[in-house]
Amino acid sequence: MGPLLVCLVICAAVIAATWVASLLTREYSWVDRIWSVVPVVYVWVFAVSSGFDARLVLMAALVTAWGIRLTFNFARKGGYRAGGEDYRWAVLRERMSPTAYQLFNLFFISIYQNVLILLFCLPAFTVFESGGSPLGVWDLVLSVVFLAFLVGEGVADQQQWVFHRWKAAERAAGRTPRPGFLTTGLFRVSRHPNFFFEQAQWWVFYGFAVAATGVWLHWTIAGAVLLTLLFIGSTVFTESISRAKYPDYDDYRARTSAVVPWFPRSRVASPEERTA
């Protein structure tokens, strides 16, 4: 059995397991819980099947580091505990009929997202199919950039972790935390820096397929493209929630880049302020 078929079998099993778990527990974050684990398995399948090709082992090691960091961050936020469902799923359930949500759960959460996870790991398949070639300068460059983005995402998540602990402490003391959302650190130059670094790592991962073959465009770029589209939708949905909760969020949106870190814009005066 070839490594791609092995990964397809694993993917099918994970789809079934996450869907059944969601039905039994009425929690819909089971794909979130395996998001940082399954990619490590997929890439190591290709590395082992190649006879431990140096490039594939390097790719697997980088994805393992990514998985460890993301698993740690998800665990400390309580994602693996009972009731640790992503708050956005509850919001979405309120906006959909029960039947529509269950169809969404099957086709989007369980099937599509699991297929997407496999797809953004498949540059490893391109490298596997290339037959192996010596590591070169571009592999070093890609590794350094991948690790830089990994550190960036870790910093963003840590800043968010500290902020939410402060918010919880303020509420426990009977005070209303202000601002209600993070606007400092990396969040001063991007409203979603962790989203940026997460996507960027998988675009760099695709770069190894280019380094192995010398060809810029492979069908396995589809995973990175679809991941970016998923994050665009997630950003729009997440911000719709924030805008409903915080009246001053629009001002933050007006001066801060959505995803790609960039210099903050000058504050835009509201129509009321301009006519005052």
Salt bridges, closest charged atoms under 4 A:
GLU27 OE1 - ARG33 NH2 2.68
GLU85 OE1 - ARG93 NH2 2.94
ASP86 OD2 - ARG88 NH2 2.78
ASP139 OD1 - ARG55 NE 2.74
GLU153 OE2 - ARG69 NH2 3.49
ASP157 OD2 - ARG69 NH1 2.93
GLU170 OE2 - ARG175 NH2 2.92
GLU239 OE2 - ARG191 NE 2.58
GLU239 OE2 - HIS192 NE2 2.88
GLU239 OE1 - ARG253 NE 3.09
ASP250 OD1 - ARG243 NE 2.62
ASP250 OD1 - ARG253 NH1 3.48
ASP251 OD2 - ARG255 NH1 2.90
ASP251 OD1 - ARG267 NE 3.41
GLU273 OE2 - ARG267 NH2 3.05
